[in-house]
Amino acid sequence: MAALPDELLGAWRLVEFADRPAETDEWRPTLGAGASGLFMCDSGGAFSLQIYAPNGEHRYLGYFGQAWITGLSRGYAEVTGSLHVNRHGGYPDAVLDEPEARPFTLIDDILVLGDRRTWKRTLVRIS
């Protein structure tokens, strides 16, 4: 388990949570219009994700646990890798048993989780 890089530490505001069935399809707001959220992580890998989705199937999604990075690469203008999480708790609990790596790309203060072909979660640094 690699520690989180300094570039990912802090608080991030969710600005987009979108999916599409195929790369040729339009992006759709997975949680419905008006979803907002906050992702926070510290140098030890502790993270918290809170999302309010007033028009989604679940109005609230929240998780906390431990995060780590694999495949970290620093280029001229971007940082990339895979973000892994071990959720210790949250709601809804149905996804607590779904471990997966989330590819990420960070350029300046914009963090995009996802493959950017069929799913993306875009966040903007707030601290």
Helices and strands as residue ranges (DSSP letters): G 6-8, E 10-19, E 28-29, E 36-41, E 46-52, E 60-74, E 79-91, G 93-95, E 101-107, E 110-113, E 119-125
